[in-house]
Amino acid sequence: MPDYLPHTDDELAQMLGFLGLSSLDELFAVVPAALRLGRGLDLADGSPEPDVLVRMEALGEANRARADRLVCFAGGGAYDHEVPPVVRALAGRSEFVTSYTPYQPEVAQGILQAVFEFQTMVARLAGLPVANASLYDGANALVEAVNLGVAASGRQTVWLSAGVPPHWRAVLRTFAAGTGHVLVDVPLHEGLTGWPPAGSQGGLDGATPGVLVVGYPNYLGCLEDLAAARRVCDATGALLVVVADPVSAALLRSPGECGADVVVGEGQPLGTALSFGGPYLGLFAVAAAHVRRLPGRLVGETVDIEGTRAYVTTLRAREQDIRREKATSNVCTNQTLMAVYAAVQLGWLGTSGLREVALRCARGTRFCRESMLALSGVEPITGSTPTLREFAVRLPIPGRVAIERLADEGYLGGLALADLAGDEGDGSVDAHDAGHGLLVTVTERRTRAEVEGFVRTLDKVVR
């Protein structure tokens, strides 16, 4: 099949007629005007394909916010980690990239074993006995976790920490509009979730929660106290859903050890490049009591009639996929290729390698944070709360302005909190901190010289 399929004028007219629209401009009217191409591409009619490609590449070069062009200190859910060549070399083998959905295990043992190994390593990171074969991304995994928790507890109320990434919360709200889940935001105090004391659960909305959701670390980089969340769950009978960072898991006590019932996360840091936002990888692990509610695929290990080790998809009734609103989950697939990438990355690093990556992130983050806070006018937003890999600071100028100026100097200088929490704040930060806040991330790829150069440049641009 060709990779270029033009639409004829007749096809366009048929589509617009079906939609009841008069023009393509009307079709794209929902896209904000600032994001639409107003003056065209400056291409002459009948331009040769090579000339068009040159023009497109030149336009692409005008996009400065690329991690491969600027020194990257941005994070917020997508991280500039090292991806060794071995990951692409192995995960890109034709046995993996051309594999079909493994409905017939007798011809899919290779891919099934690779996914089984992925599940094993994710379960170890989560500290729970069972992990699925992956979901579409971290936000999708959170939605599925809340659906599981509501079904298991029988209660629709969800207490949602403001430390969960804002775009994940937005996705959850979109889904909750259809499922009827009642989402109650729990604000942060100096970077940590302010759970009500056990026994006073009516203080938020008057309803007993069925699910608690908390980040570990949260999106501001702060290390939440999972024991406090677990105490609330024990007092209310709610399930604890933890949004965990797989890299930080190499240093922290696992969420499962801290009492999590479900652990979800974004697997992009495990072998997947930034790739302009996807495709990414949803991580999902559960306690044994909830394995029958597990969404998506699960690969199990067994033996065949000859006693040879074999792998199959298991604990999965395909009829579940057509039960619509009565189903525990409507997800019937997974991100196999990205899961293989993660399995190769984790296998290549091993326990000690992943710990070294996490340590380098933590040490670089501490050095960068202390250096930035030594600058005049730069203040911490989360007080003295411990952070890991990323942190938030208040600048003397708006965060968006600082990012533009840093880009002029060759740095992708972080994320403006106003773009994450909204200009008015969202319970994680207030309006002033949102406007002047900057979320900075340091991965193992950043050198001491890069951090020092970034801090010197920040000092210049905020003045």
LUMBA-398153 format. One record per residue (C-alpha): x, y, z. Coordinates in steps of 0.001 Angstrom, whole numbers, plus 524288, in hexadecimal, padded with zeros to 5 digits. Example, Ala and Ser with C-alpha at 12.3 -4.5 7.8 and 13.67 -1.06 7.14 Angstrom:
! LUMBA-398153
+-------+-------+-------+
!     u !     v !     w !
+-------+-------+-------+
! 8300C ! 7EE6C ! 81E78 !
! 83566 ! 7FBDC ! 81BE4 !
+-------+-------+-------+
//
This chain:
! LUMBA-398153
+-------+-------+-------+
!     u !     v !     w !
+-------+-------+-------+
! 80000 ! 80000 ! 80000 !
! 80592 ! 80D75 ! 7FCA5 !
! 808D6 ! 81694 ! 807E9 !
! 8027A ! 8223D ! 80116 !
! 7F3D7 ! 821BB ! 7FEA2 !
! 7EE9A ! 82EA5 ! 7F939 !
! 7E059 ! 8323C ! 7FA5E !
! 7D99C ! 83626 ! 7EDD1 !
! 7D0B1 ! 841E8 ! 7ECF8 !
! 7C516 ! 838C6 ! 7EB9B !
! 7C8F9 ! 8316D ! 7F7FC !
! 7CA6D ! 83E1A ! 7FF8E !
! 7BD3B ! 842E6 ! 7FACE !
! 7B6F8 ! 835FE ! 7FEB6 !
! 7BCDA ! 836BC ! 80C5F !
! 7B8BD ! 844E2 ! 80E72 !
! 7AB21 ! 841E9 ! 80984 !
! 7A9BC ! 8368F ! 812E5 !
! 7ADED ! 83F52 ! 81E29 !
! 7A511 ! 84A65 ! 819E0 !
! 7B061 ! 853C9 ! 817F1 !
! 7B339 ! 85CF9 ! 80CB4 !
! 7C21B ! 85DBC ! 80CDD !
! 7CE98 ! 85872 ! 812DC !
! 7CFF7 ! 8653E ! 81A49 !
! 7C31F ! 86237 ! 820F2 !
! 7C7EB ! 85472 ! 823F7 !
! 7D3DC ! 859AC ! 82B13 !
! 7CCEE ! 8650D ! 8319C !
! 7CDDC ! 85DE0 ! 83EA4 !
! 7DCB5 ! 85F75 ! 83E3D !
! 7E0A7 ! 86C51 ! 844CC !
! 7E45F ! 876A1 ! 83ACC !
! 7F1D5 ! 8784C ! 840E2 !
! 7F4F3 ! 86A1E ! 83DBB !
! 7F04B ! 86A8E ! 82FA2 !
! 7F916 ! 86D7E ! 82424 !
! 7F3F7 ! 87A76 ! 81F75 !
! 7FCC2 ! 87E6D ! 8143E !
! 7FF1E ! 87139 ! 80DE4 !
! 80BD8 ! 86A22 ! 80B71 !
! 81137 ! 8732C ! 800D3 !
! 81187 ! 8681B ! 7F6FF !
! 80FCC ! 86A7B ! 7E89A !
! 80586 ! 86266 ! 7E1B2 !
! 80B44 ! 855E8 ! 7DC33 !
! 817BD ! 8568B ! 7E465 !
! 8202F ! 84A47 ! 7E305 !
! 81FFB ! 8410A ! 7EE9F !
! 82E76 ! 8435D ! 7F231 !
! 82BF0 ! 85209 ! 7F2DB !
! 82028 ! 84FD1 ! 7FB96 !
! 8283A ! 8474B ! 804C0 !
! 832CD ! 851B4 ! 805C8 !
! 82870 ! 85BC8 ! 8091B !
! 8224B ! 852EC ! 81358 !
! 82F7D ! 8504B ! 819B1 !
! 83247 ! 85EE2 ! 81A4E !
! 82540 ! 86144 ! 820FA !
! 8281D ! 85649 ! 82A80 !
! 83531 ! 85C4E ! 82E04 !
! 82DEB ! 86878 ! 83291 !
! 8284B ! 8606E ! 83DBE !
! 83203 ! 8631C ! 8488C !
! 82BA0 ! 85AFC ! 8532B !
! 83256 ! 84E5C ! 84F3C !
! 839F9 ! 84674 ! 8590C !
! 84406 ! 842D3 ! 84EB3 !
! 84693 ! 85135 ! 84BA4 !
! 84639 ! 85707 ! 85943 !
! 84BEF ! 85270 ! 8662C !
! 83FE7 ! 84C8B ! 86C60 !
! 83B85 ! 84FA2 ! 87A4B !
! 82D28 ! 84CF2 ! 87763 !
! 82584 ! 84173 ! 87CCA !
! 817D7 ! 84129 ! 8824C !
! 81525 ! 83346 ! 87DCC !
! 81E13 ! 831FE ! 871E6 !
! 82C97 ! 8310D ! 874D5 !
! 83952 ! 8323A ! 86D5A !
! 83FAD ! 825A7 ! 871FB !
! 84A90 ! 81E57 ! 86B54 !
! 8460A ! 81398 ! 8621F !
! 851BD ! 80AD0 ! 85F0E !
! 85302 ! 805DB ! 85107 !
! 850D8 ! 7F7E6 ! 8559D !
! 8429F ! 7FB24 ! 85891 !
! 83F7B ! 7FF3B ! 84AB2 !
! 847D2 ! 7F44E ! 84518 !
! 840C2 ! 7E97B ! 84C68 !
! 83304 ! 7EF00 ! 84D68 !
! 83391 ! 7F2CA ! 83F08 !
! 835F0 ! 7E4F0 ! 83A52 !
! 82BF6 ! 7E050 ! 8307B !
! 82735 ! 7D5A5 ! 839B9 !
! 821E4 ! 7E063 ! 84285 !
! 81DE8 ! 7EB79 ! 83981 !
! 81641 ! 7E29A ! 83052 !
! 80FEB ! 7DA01 ! 83A8A !
! 8012E ! 7D90E ! 83A5F !
! 7F7CA ! 7D876 ! 845CC !
! 7FB85 ! 7CB8C ! 84C62 !
! 7EE65 ! 7C4AC ! 84B7C !
! 7F587 ! 7B855 ! 846FC !
! 8000C ! 7B5BB ! 85130 !
! 80614 ! 7AAAF ! 8494D !
! 80B58 ! 7B4B7 ! 83F8F !
! 80D9B ! 7BFF6 ! 84922 !
! 81652 ! 7BA6D ! 853D2 !
! 820FF ! 7C494 ! 851B9 !
! 8188D ! 7D080 ! 85373 !
! 810D8 ! 7CA2F ! 85E73 !
! 81D50 ! 7C756 ! 865F7 !
! 82237 ! 7D538 ! 863D7 !
! 81586 ! 7DAB5 ! 8694D !
! 815E8 ! 7D115 ! 874A1 !
! 82387 ! 7D604 ! 8782C !
! 81E82 ! 7E402 ! 87759 !
! 81361 ! 7E0B7 ! 8809D !
! 81CC8 ! 7DA65 ! 88A2B !
! 82590 ! 7E64F ! 88AC8 !
! 81A36 ! 7EFE0 ! 88C27 !
! 814A2 ! 7E7A6 ! 89741 !
! 821CE ! 7E834 ! 89E30 !
! 8227B ! 7F700 ! 89CCC !
! 8148A ! 7F86F ! 8A1D6 !
! 81641 ! 7EED8 ! 8AD06 !
! 809D2 ! 7E7BE ! 8A920 !
! 80817 ! 7D9C2 ! 8A454 !
! 801A4 ! 7DC20 ! 8971F !
! 803D9 ! 7E5D8 ! 88C18 !
! 7FCC3 ! 7E5F3 ! 87F1A !
! 80285 ! 7E653 ! 87176 !
! 801A1 ! 7F554 ! 8716B !
! 7F785 ! 7FF98 ! 86DF3 !
! 7F7AC ! 80AFC ! 86471 !
! 7FE2B ! 8150A ! 86D47 !
! 7FEEA ! 8192D ! 87B64 !
! 7F27F ! 82161 ! 87B51 !
! 7EAD2 ! 81622 ! 87553 !
! 7F04B ! 80D1E ! 87FD1 !
! 7EB5A ! 81683 ! 88A4C !
! 7DDAB ! 8165E ! 88480 !
! 7DDA9 ! 80785 ! 8848E !
! 7E2A1 ! 8073A ! 89292 !
! 7D7B5 ! 8102A ! 89730 !
! 7CDB5 ! 807EC ! 88FDD !
! 7D313 ! 7FBD6 ! 896AE !
! 7D2D4 ! 80277 ! 8A3F1 !
! 7C4EA ! 8074E ! 8A269 !
! 7C058 ! 7F9D1 ! 89E24 !
! 7C778 ! 7F321 ! 8A963 !
! 7C315 ! 7FC9F ! 8B405 !
! 7B562 ! 7FEDD ! 8AEEA !
! 7B6C5 ! 80D89 ! 8B129 !
! 7B79E ! 81814 ! 8A6C0 !
! 7BED0 ! 8227D ! 8AEA7 !
! 7CD3E ! 823FB ! 8AB66 !
! 7D671 ! 82C56 ! 8B371 !
! 7E06A ! 8315A ! 8A9C4 !
! 7ED07 ! 83787 ! 8AE86 !
! 7F094 ! 8444F ! 8A7DD !
! 7FE47 ! 83E91 ! 8A706 !
! 7F9F4 ! 8355E ! 89C25 !
! 7FE95 ! 83B16 ! 88F10 !
! 7F4A4 ! 84550 ! 88AA4 !
! 7F303 ! 83FBB ! 87CEF !
! 7F052 ! 8324B ! 882D3 !
! 7E5E0 ! 8384D ! 88B7F !
! 7DFF6 ! 83ED8 ! 87F8C !
! 7DF17 ! 831C6 ! 8787B !
! 7D8E9 ! 82B92 ! 88473 !
! 7CEBA ! 8366E ! 8852F !
! 7CB46 ! 83439 ! 876F0 !
! 7C8D0 ! 825CC ! 87948 !
! 7C1DC ! 8285A ! 88634 !
! 7B7D6 ! 830A0 ! 87F0C !
! 7B329 ! 82429 ! 87894 !
! 7B4DC ! 81A68 ! 883A0 !
! 7AEDD ! 822B6 ! 88E55 !
! 7BAC9 ! 82250 ! 89734 !
! 7BAFC ! 82D9D ! 8A0E2 !
! 7C8AB ! 8336E ! 8A11D !
! 7CC45 ! 83B43 ! 8AD2D !
! 7D90F ! 842D8 ! 8AC58 !
! 7E1B3 ! 84270 ! 8B86F !
! 7EAF7 ! 84E33 ! 8B89D !
! 7F977 ! 84E5D ! 8BBB1 !
! 7FFF5 ! 8553C ! 8C717 !
! 80E55 ! 85847 ! 8C4C2 !
! 80E94 ! 84DF6 ! 8BA3A !
! 807C5 ! 842F6 ! 8C1A4 !
! 7F9AD ! 83E48 ! 8C146 !
! 7F189 ! 84302 ! 8CCBE !
! 7E977 ! 836DE ! 8CF5B !
! 7DEC2 ! 838F6 ! 8D984 !
! 7E11F ! 831F9 ! 8E671 !
! 7DBFB ! 8240E ! 8E714 !
! 7CDD8 ! 82453 ! 8EB9C !
! 7CACE ! 831B5 ! 8E5D1 !
! 7C896 ! 82D1C ! 8D7F2 !
! 7BC4F ! 83518 ! 8D6BA !
! 7C437 ! 841A3 ! 8D725 !
! 7C68A ! 8420E ! 8C88C !
! 7B991 ! 83F22 ! 8C20C !
! 7B1B0 ! 837B8 ! 8CC24 !
! 7B36E ! 82ABA ! 8C522 !
! 7BC39 ! 81F87 ! 8C918 !
! 7C6A5 ! 81D67 ! 8BEAE !
! 7C7D6 ! 810A5 ! 8B754 !
! 7D51E ! 8140F ! 8B193 !
! 7E0AD ! 81CA0 ! 8B584 !
! 7EA79 ! 820C4 ! 8AB0F !
! 7F7E3 ! 82632 ! 8AE6D !
! 804BA ! 82882 ! 8A72E !
! 8118F ! 8227E ! 8AB93 !
! 818E6 ! 82B6B ! 8A98A !
! 80E6D ! 83524 ! 8A5C9 !
! 80F52 ! 83DAE ! 899BB !
! 81698 ! 84856 ! 8A126 !
! 820F9 ! 83E38 ! 8A46C !
! 81D6D ! 83D56 ! 8B2DF !
! 81DE9 ! 8305F ! 8BA1B !
! 81044 ! 82DA5 ! 8BF2A !
! 80DB6 ! 82636 ! 8CBC0 !
! 8069D ! 81A0B ! 8C708 !
! 8049E ! 8159D ! 8D505 !
! 7FBAB ! 82144 ! 8D755 !
! 7F39D ! 81DD6 ! 8CB57 !
! 7F310 ! 80F90 ! 8CF9A !
! 7EDB8 ! 81382 ! 8DCE4 !
! 7E28B ! 81AD3 ! 8D654 !
! 7DFBD ! 80EE2 ! 8CDF1 !
! 7DFA0 ! 80605 ! 8D9C9 !
! 7D622 ! 80F0D ! 8E0B8 !
! 7CCE7 ! 8104E ! 8D521 !
! 7CE41 ! 80353 ! 8CE04 !
! 7D344 ! 80A3D ! 8C1ED !
! 7DD33 ! 804BA ! 8B868 !
! 7EA51 ! 80B90 ! 8B71E !
! 7EEC2 ! 80EB2 ! 8A93F !
! 7FCC5 ! 81383 ! 8A82E !
! 80204 ! 81AB7 ! 89C55 !
! 8103D ! 81684 ! 89D07 !
! 81C6E ! 81A63 ! 8958D !
! 8237A ! 80E13 ! 890D4 !
! 830FB ! 81449 ! 89199 !
! 82F2C ! 8195D ! 89F71 !
! 82A9D ! 80BB7 ! 8A346 !
! 838D0 ! 8077F ! 8A2E2 !
! 83B74 ! 80FF3 ! 8AEF0 !
! 82E9B ! 8105D ! 8B637 !
! 82735 ! 80648 ! 8BDFC !
! 81DC3 ! 8002F ! 8B44E !
! 80F8E ! 804C9 ! 8B452 !
! 80B31 ! 7F6C0 ! 8B693 !
! 8132C ! 7F621 ! 8C319 !
! 80C7A ! 802C1 ! 8C755 !
! 7FEFE ! 7FCFE ! 8C5A5 !
! 7FB1A ! 800A0 ! 8B7B7 !
! 7F01F ! 7F88C ! 8B1DD !
! 7F2DC ! 7FD36 ! 8A404 !
! 7FF30 ! 80361 ! 89E78 !
! 7FF2F ! 80A85 ! 89185 !
! 8097F ! 8125E ! 88A7E !
! 80ED1 ! 81798 ! 87DD3 !
! 818BE ! 80E56 ! 877D5 !
! 81ECD ! 81841 ! 86E80 !
! 82B27 ! 819A9 ! 876DE !
! 82DD7 ! 80B32 ! 8748C !
! 83403 ! 80B1B ! 86725 !
! 82AC3 ! 813D8 ! 85F85 !
! 82F8A ! 820B0 ! 859CA !
! 827B4 ! 82D34 ! 85BAA !
! 82270 ! 82BB7 ! 84DBB !
! 81A4F ! 8382B ! 84E31 !
! 810F9 ! 831EC ! 857F1 !
! 80EF7 ! 823D6 ! 853E1 !
! 80C8A ! 818E5 ! 8524F !
! 80ECE ! 81691 ! 860C0 !
! 80C25 ! 80B9F ! 86A52 !
! 802A7 ! 809E2 ! 87592 !
! 80752 ! 801D9 ! 88138 !
! 7FD40 ! 7FAB6 ! 88985 !
! 7FF1A ! 7F18A ! 8951F !
! 7F553 ! 7EC73 ! 89F29 !
! 7F44F ! 7E4FE ! 8ABCB !
! 7F07C ! 7D6AE ! 8AA49 !
! 7E2C0 ! 7D946 ! 8AF5C !
! 7DF95 ! 7E171 ! 8A356 !
! 7E5C9 ! 7D96B ! 8988F !
! 7D890 ! 7D591 ! 892FD !
! 7D5A6 ! 7E3ED ! 89095 !
! 7E296 ! 7E655 ! 889AF !
! 7E0AF ! 7EE1E ! 87D11 !
! 7E707 ! 7EAB0 ! 8702C !
! 7EF73 ! 7DEDD ! 86DAE !
! 7F6A1 ! 7D5F2 ! 87705 !
! 800DD ! 7CC31 ! 87293 !
! 802C9 ! 7C01E ! 87AF5 !
! 80CDE ! 7B544 ! 87B73 !
! 808C0 ! 7A700 ! 87AA1 !
! 80D33 ! 79A2C ! 87475 !
! 80861 ! 793A1 ! 86809 !
! 8041F ! 78569 ! 8668F !
! 81268 ! 78180 ! 86566 !
! 81632 ! 78840 ! 871F4 !
! 81D6D ! 79357 ! 86B1B !
! 81C63 ! 7A109 ! 87097 !
! 812AA ! 7A92B ! 868EB !
! 80C39 ! 7B68C ! 8695D !
! 7FE00 ! 7BA1B ! 8671F !
! 7F4AC ! 7C54D ! 86950 !
! 7ECD6 ! 7C1B9 ! 87552 !
! 7E1F8 ! 7C5D5 ! 87EB3 !
! 7DB7C ! 7CCE5 ! 87395 !
! 7CDC2 ! 7CA7B ! 86E8F !
! 7CC9E ! 7D078 ! 86116 !
! 7BE23 ! 7D234 ! 8635C !
! 7C1FF ! 7DCEC ! 86CEC !
! 7C567 ! 7E5A1 ! 86171 !
! 7B775 ! 7E5F2 ! 85C40 !
! 7B062 ! 7E825 ! 8692A !
! 7B176 ! 7F6E8 ! 86740 !
! 7AD8A ! 7FE59 ! 8737D !
! 7AC3C ! 7F1CE ! 87B7B !
! 7BA69 ! 7EDFE ! 8794C !
! 7C4E2 ! 7F053 ! 88390 !
! 7CD34 ! 7F58A ! 8787C !
! 7CB97 ! 7F732 ! 869E3 !
! 7DA37 ! 7F690 ! 86760 !
! 7DD47 ! 7EA31 ! 85FE4 !
! 7EB21 ! 7ECD2 ! 85B2E !
! 7F827 ! 7F279 ! 85F95 !
! 80439 ! 7FA01 ! 85B2B !
! 80C47 ! 7EE12 ! 85796 !
! 81776 ! 7F4C4 ! 8507B !
! 81978 ! 7FF0E ! 85B15 !
! 818A6 ! 7F44E ! 86564 !
! 82385 ! 7ED07 ! 85E5F !
! 82B8A ! 7F991 ! 85E51 !
! 82998 ! 7FAAC ! 86D09 !
! 82CF8 ! 7EC61 ! 86F36 !
! 839B1 ! 7EDB6 ! 867B4 !
! 83D29 ! 7FA5D ! 86ED4 !
! 83A85 ! 7F481 ! 87C3C !
! 84175 ! 7E7E3 ! 878E6 !
! 84D38 ! 7EF49 ! 873C1 !
! 84E25 ! 7F816 ! 87FB3 !
! 84B09 ! 7EDCD ! 889E3 !
! 84847 ! 7F141 ! 897F9 !
! 85546 ! 7F81C ! 89A42 !
! 854AA ! 7FF80 ! 88D64 !
! 84712 ! 804DC ! 88FBA !
! 84B1C ! 808CA ! 89D74 !
! 856E2 ! 81002 ! 897D6 !
! 84DFF ! 81748 ! 88E51 !
! 84501 ! 81B3D ! 89979 !
! 85064 ! 81F75 ! 8A209 !
! 85621 ! 827E9 ! 89756 !
! 848DA ! 82E3E ! 8955F !
! 8474B ! 830B9 ! 8A3F8 !
! 854FB ! 83637 ! 8A5A2 !
! 853D9 ! 83ED3 ! 8999B !
! 84694 ! 843B8 ! 89E28 !
! 84BC5 ! 8474A ! 8AB91 !
! 85784 ! 84E60 ! 8A5E3 !
! 84F14 ! 855CD ! 89C28 !
! 844D5 ! 8596C ! 8A64C !
! 84EBC ! 85E60 ! 8B027 !
! 855C2 ! 86621 ! 8A59C !
! 8491F ! 86C57 ! 8A0DC !
! 84484 ! 86FCC ! 8AE8E !
! 85162 ! 876E5 ! 8B0B4 !
! 84D5F ! 8809B ! 8A61E !
! 8472E ! 88D73 ! 8AA0B !
! 8385F ! 88D0E ! 8A8E9 !
! 83728 ! 87E55 ! 8A6DF !
! 82F5B ! 877B2 ! 8B1B1 !
! 82A65 ! 869FA ! 8B48C !
! 81BED ! 86771 ! 8B26A !
! 81B45 ! 85B01 ! 8BA83 !
! 82354 ! 85F7E ! 8C627 !
! 82D42 ! 855A6 ! 8CB1A !
! 82578 ! 849B5 ! 8C6B3 !
! 82ECE ! 83F8D ! 8C0D8 !
! 82E33 ! 83E5F ! 8B215 !
! 8332C ! 8348C ! 8A848 !
! 836A3 ! 8371D ! 899EE !
! 82E76 ! 84370 ! 898A6 !
! 82AE0 ! 84F35 ! 8A0D0 !
! 82331 ! 85BD5 ! 8A029 !
! 8285E ! 8698D ! 8A29C !
! 82280 ! 8772A ! 8A2AC !
! 8295A ! 880E6 ! 899BA !
! 82941 ! 88FC9 ! 89A33 !
! 823AC ! 88FA1 ! 88C4E !
! 818AB ! 8876D ! 8865A !
! 81C8C ! 8797B ! 8838B !
! 81848 ! 87A5F ! 87551 !
! 82115 ! 8861D ! 87335 !
! 82C9E ! 87F23 ! 87962 !
! 82AAA ! 87359 ! 8708D !
! 82A9B ! 87BD4 ! 8644A !
! 836FE ! 882D0 ! 86877 !
! 83DC0 ! 8761D ! 86C1C !
! 83A5F ! 87074 ! 85EC1 !
! 84140 ! 87C14 ! 8587B !
! 84D50 ! 877FF ! 86026 !
! 84CB3 ! 86993 ! 85C4C !
! 84546 ! 8639D ! 867BB !
! 8382F ! 85CC5 ! 86881 !
! 836FB ! 86287 ! 875F8 !
! 82BD4 ! 85B06 ! 87C22 !
! 81D15 ! 85C64 ! 87C2C !
! 8153A ! 8683A ! 88048 !
! 80C43 ! 86472 ! 88B78 !
! 801ED ! 86D39 ! 88565 !
! 80197 ! 863E9 ! 879C9 !
! 7FFD1 ! 8584A ! 882F5 !
! 7F793 ! 85D3A ! 88E39 !
! 7F0A4 ! 8682D ! 886E7 !
! 7F269 ! 876AF ! 888D6 !
! 7EA14 ! 87697 ! 8951F !
! 7F07A ! 86AC1 ! 89B6B !
! 7E9BE ! 85DD4 ! 89DC8 !
! 7EBC7 ! 859E6 ! 8ABE3 !
! 7F9D5 ! 855F6 ! 8A9B2 !
! 7FE6D ! 8641D ! 8A8EC !
! 7F7B5 ! 8714F ! 8AA4E !
! 7F5F9 ! 87B5D ! 89F8C !
! 802AE ! 882A4 ! 8A243 !
! 80AB6 ! 8763F ! 8A2BA !
! 8042B ! 87186 ! 8964E !
! 8077E ! 87E1C ! 88F37 !
! 81586 ! 87F0A ! 893E8 !
! 817FE ! 87099 ! 895F4 !
! 82194 ! 86831 ! 88E70 !
! 8223C ! 8595A ! 88F10 !
! 83035 ! 854CE ! 88CAA !
! 834A8 ! 846E4 ! 88A00 !
! 84257 ! 84123 ! 88A6A !
! 844C8 ! 833A8 ! 884A4 !
! 85133 ! 82BAB ! 88434 !
! 8545E ! 8319D ! 876E8 !
! 8571F ! 83F05 ! 87C94 !
! 86558 ! 841B0 ! 87FE9 !
! 86A67 ! 84A85 ! 88A95 !
! 86F08 ! 85434 ! 88045 !
! 8616F ! 85485 ! 87A29 !
! 85B02 ! 856F0 ! 88750 !
! 8648F ! 861CC ! 88AA8 !
! 8628D ! 8680B ! 87D4F !
! 853D6 ! 86723 ! 87EE2 !
! 85434 ! 86DB9 ! 88C3E !
! 85D17 ! 878A8 ! 88753 !
! 85405 ! 87AE5 ! 87BD9 !
! 847F7 ! 87AE2 ! 88483 !
! 84E60 ! 8850E ! 88D2B !
! 85025 ! 88D91 ! 88120 !
! 84286 ! 88BFA ! 87B85 !
! 83B31 ! 88E8B ! 88840 !
! 8424A ! 89B62 ! 889CA !
+-------+-------+-------+
//
